[in-house]
């Protein structure tokens, strides 16, 4: 991100209090360079008639700065009065999009508004942290919202929305749908999306949409404002790698070389639970519960009467032992599962005791990994390739792990916990299918 402006807009700013910024004249320099003077061409609002501006760029390109400055520029035009600011969480919206060194309060527009005595538009605003709003004296309101809670958008109506780091959201497709429904005010509603790309179907659809203005950019376009040590390090470590192409050059890579799963093989179809003759939960438990711990993989899947396998839910996350056990037990009740399949390589009997402490009658089947992760996952990926597995909906974090899993991972320490849980669940259902059809059973 462009880090020209690191200071708060006034020396007495306290994020717990209101911030008063008065007297705007965006055309007077007053020793503060206007954004249009310092922005690179790719950072300037596109001309023409566009509804969505998608900025897909590498780390440090200046995406957040571009979004913040563009929102302030459009706000100062007095054409936009109801504005949604959406980060992954309310905390990130506040700390990055509003209060951060590249956020709204650090924009050139905010600084000029704060400094100018004589003004052309007579604009000012107040930031209410606790209300999660920025209120302008002309009636404009900026609302801070969470991208991980798409339904929280319901009821709002906007003429301008800025979404930052869209690819990080738990369910970006659902969030975007709600945003589209909310952009119903004014004669020219707009949506600005700033993000480093990830292999998400919704990003591919947006980037291929001819009505979307797409800006691509790399980390190195902003090298003037980035640490030389950082640039040297990432160049040395990630040059000519797929992660470098994605994270530094902003390239949307839908699948890795040698990947076990291809994007087009992940298909979607939802059926009634009554259509499934057997449902299981696969669990790959984390052995510790701290900030550096792995996730506990919890995936629900079922075998249909059509002999297809359906991935019903992904409940994975970072949990304590009691938390993931409660989630698994609750899911076993909600989905009427036949039993839980749990890996016991790490934790052994303690893993079983953890589940039984919540429900002593819980049916559990234990599995012990002998083969490596890639070797276990390969037969499952073949089922996807042969159109025998469907997902009820997009499970973005799980699918990202699937698409990142390749034959190169066997010895590199890559540990996709959600994929492990998926593999255990589908392997169990695969063995059920083979047994039902009198086939020779090959355990995975």
N, C-alpha and C positions, 0 to 999 in steps of 0.2 A: 504494500500500500504506500501511497505517496505520503511521506511524513514531514512535509514542510512545517505543519502547524501542530506543535505538541502542547502548547499552553492552553489553559482554559480561556474562555472568552473574556473573563474578567478575573482579577486577582483574588476576589473574595467569593468565587464560586463554591458553593457547597451543594453536592448532589442531593442532599436531604431537604434542601430548601428550594423555594422558587428562585428561578434565575430570570432577572429582568434585563431585556435587551431592547433598547429604544433607538429611534431616530435613524431610519434607513434611507440611504441614497446609494443604490448599488452601482451608480455610474461615476461616483466620485472616488478617486484613488485614495487620498488621505494616507499615503505611505504604505498602503496594503495593496499588493498586486491583485487585481480582479482575476477570478477563476479563468475567464476566457483568455487572459494573457499568459497563464502558466500551464493550462491544460494541453495535453497532447491531442492531436486530431481525434484519436480513438476515444478520448475521454469526453468529447463534446457531444451534446445532445444531437442526435441525427436529424437531418432535415427530412422533409417529406411526411407522408401520412402513415404513421405506424401506431399500432396498438400496444405491442410488446417490444421492448428493447432488451435483448438477452446478451449479457456480457459474459462470455466464457473465456476466462483468462487464468494464467498461472499465478502462483503465490507471489504477492508483492507487486502485482501489476498496477495496483491503485484502484481496484474494483470498488471497495467500500467508499473511498474518497470520491470516486466518480459518481456513485449513487447518491451520496450525501449532497455533493455540490449541485447535481442535476435536480434533485428534489427541491433544494433551496432556490435554485434559479426559476423553476416552474412555479414555486410558491410565490416568489416575488413578482411574477407576471400577473398575479391576482386573478388568474383563470382557474385556479384549483383551490377548493375550500374544504374538502374532506379527504384526508390523506392517511393511508395505512402504512405503517412501518413495521415490517415483519422479519424478525430474526428467528433462529431456531427456538429460543425460549425468551420469555420476558427479560430475564437477566442479560442475555446476549444482545437483545434489542437495545436495552439501556446502556450496557457497558461498551458495546462496539458501535452500534448505529447512531446513538445519541451522544454519549459522553466520551467515546474513544477519541484517540488522536486523529482519526480520519472521519469522525462522526459529524453529525449535524452541528453541534456546538463549536466545532473547530473549523468549520468551513470559512472560506473567505467572505461569503455573504454574511454569516453571523458576526464576524469580526468587524466588517464594515458597518453593519447595522449598529453595533455596539459603540463604534467610534464616531460616526458621523453626527454632527449637530444639526446641520441643515439637510433636509431630506426631500426627495421628489415624490415618494409614494406614502410617506408618513406611516410606515409600517413598524411594528414592534411585536415582540412575543414574550410569553412567560412559559417557563418549563416547570411543570408540576410532576415531580418524580413519583410521588405516591399515587397520584391520579392516573399516571401513565399517559399523560397528554402534554402536548405543546399547544398553547392557545395564542392566537394572533389577534391583534387589535381590529382586524377587518373581518373577524368571524371565522377565519380558517382554523381548523383543529387538526393536529397530527395525533394519531392514535398508535400506541405501542402494543403490538400483539405477538403471540407465540405461534410459530410455524408448526410446532409439534402438536398443536391443538387446533386442527382445522375447523372443528365445530364452533370454536370461539369467534370465528369470523362471521358466523350467522347473525343476522340482525343489523350488521353494519352496511353502510352503503358509501362508496367512495367514487371520486373522480381521478384519483392518483394513488398507486400503490408501489412501494419499493420493497422487494424481497431480497435479503442478503444471505449469501451462502445457502442457496436453495437446495443444493445436492446433499447437504447435511441432514435435512429434515427426515423424520421417521417415515412420513407418508407424503412425499411432495406432490403426488398426483391428486390426492384428496384435498390438499391445501390449495393447489392451483384451481381446482374446480370451484371451491368456495370463493376464491378471489375473483374468478370470472363472474360468478353470480353477484358479487358485491360491487363490481365496477359498472354502475348503472346511472351515475350522475354526470351532468355536464354534456357539452357538445363534442368533447374530444378526450374521453377517458384514456389513461395510459397506465401501463405496468412496466416497471424497470426491475429486471432480475440480474443480480450480480452473483457469480458463483465460480468456483473452481470446478471443472467437470468431474463427474463420476459416471460409470457405465449404467445409466438409468434410462429406461425406455422413454420416460416423459421428457428427458432432455434431448434425446434423439428426435422425438416427434417435434419438439419446439424448434430445434436447429434445422430441421428439414422443411418446416412450414414457411412458405414463401411470403406470408404476411408478417412474419417476425423479423425484425431487424437484428441481425446477429453480428456482434463484434468479438473477434478473437484476438488474444494478445498474450505475450509472454512475460515472464518475470523480468527478463533482461531489457525490456523496453523502458523500465523504470529504474535502471541501475544507478542513475544519478543520485537517488535517494535511498539506496540500499547499501548495507554493509558489504565492503569488499570481501571480508572474511566469509560472510554468508554466501556470497556469489561464488567464491572459489570452492567452498565446501560442497555446495549442491552441484556445481559443475563437475567436480571430481567424482562425486558419488553417484550421480544420477544421469550423467551424459550418456546418450544412446541407449537409454532404458525406457521401458514402457511407462514406468512411474514418473520418469522425468518428462516424457512427452505429455503426460496428463497434468502433473502438478506444477511444472515449470513453463511449459509451452501452451497449456490450456487446450490440449487436443482431446477431443471426445473419443476415447478408445472403448468400443463396445465389448471387445473381448481380447484377452491376452493371447499371445502366441503360445501354443502347446496347452491351451486351456482345456480342462475336462468338460466344461459346459460352454455352449455357444448361446448367445442371446436369443436367437430365433428358436432354440429348442425349449426355452422356458415358456410354456403356454398356460393360458388361464381358462378355467371353467369351474363354476360353482354348482354343486348339486345339493339336494336336500340330505341332511344327515341320515334320514331313513333309507336313502339309496346306498348307504355304505354298510357292508356286512361285517366289517371289523374296523375298529379305530384304536390306535395305540399312541402313546406319547414317548418320544425319544428324548433322553436327557444325557447331556455331557456335563457333569457337575464341575464347577470350579472348586479347588481345594482350599482356597483362602478367600477372605472377603475384606479387601482394602482397595485403595485407589489404583494400585498396580495389578490387581487381580485380573484373571481372565473372566470373560462372561461365562455364565451357565447357559448352555444351549438347551432350550425347551421347545420342541417342535411336535405339533399334533398332525397326524396323517391317518388316512383311512383307505381301505380297499373297497372299491365299488362292486356292485353286482355285475358290472361290465368288465370286471377284471382290470380296470384302470386304477391307478393310485392317485389319491387327491391329498395335497398338502393343505390342511385346514387352517392352521394358525402357527405363528411364530411368537412365542412368549419369552424369548431369551432376553437376558440382560445381566447387569452386575447386581447380584443379590447376596445377602447373608445366607447361611445354610437354612435357617428357618424360613426366610422369605421365599427362596426358590421352592422349598418343599411345599409351602402353603399354596403357591401359585400352581404347582403341578397337581396337587390334590384337588384344588378347586376346578382345574381344567378337566380332570378325570371325571368329575361329577357333571360338569356342564356339557361335556361331549360324550358322556356315557362310554368311556373307553373300556376296552377289554382288559388291558393291563398296561403298565408302564415298563419301558425298556430302558435300563439305566446302565451306563458304563461304570465299572468298579475298579478300573486300573488305579485311580487315585482316590483314596478314601476307603475303599473296600466296604467292610461291614458298617462303618460309620455312615456311609451314604444310605444304606438300607434303613438303619436306625433313624436317620433324619426323617425319612418319609414315613416310617411306621409310627414315629412319635406324633405325627399329625393324624394319621388314620391307620390303626393297627390291622384293619381288614383289607388294606389296599393291595391289589394283585400286582406283583412286581416280577419281572424277568430280568435277570442280570446278564450282562455280556462283558467279555474281557477282550480288549483289542490285542491281537497278535501281529497282524499285518500293519504296515504304515498307513497314515491317513489317506494318501493318494491311492494306494492299492485297494483300500476299503471303499473309497468313493467311486472308483472307476466303473464297477458294475452298475452303480446307481445312475451315473451319468449316461450310461448306455440306454437305460430305461427311458430317460428324457429324450435321447436321440431317436428312439423308436416310437415316440409319441404315446408312452404309457403312463406318464406322470403329468398331472395338471395342478396348478396352484389356484386356490380359491380367489386370490387377489394378489396384487403386487406386494411382496415382502422385500422392501428395498435393501435393507441391511443384509439379510440372508442372501439375496440374489447377488449383491455386490461381492460377498464372500465366495459364492459359487463361481462367478465369472473371473475372480482373481486366483482361483485354485488351478494350478497347472502341474504338469509332470516335473517342472523345475522346483516345486515346493517340497519334494520328498525329503530333502535333507537340509532345508534352509530354516527350519524352525517355525514356519508359518503354521499357526494354530487356529483355524476357523471353527470356533466352538459351535456356532449355529449350524454349520455344514455337518459337523460330527453328529449332532443330535438328529439332523435330517437323515443322514446316512443310516443311523441305528434304526430309526422309525421305518424308513422305506425298506431296508434290508429285512426287517421282521415281516413286513407285509408281502414282500417278494417271496420269502420262504413259505408263507401261508398259501400264496397263489400256486407255488410249485407243488406243495403238498396236496392241495385240492385237485390239481390236475395230474396227479400221479407222475410228476416229473422228478428226476433226480435232483436232490437238494444240494446246493452249493452255498454254504454260509459265507457271508461277506465279513 
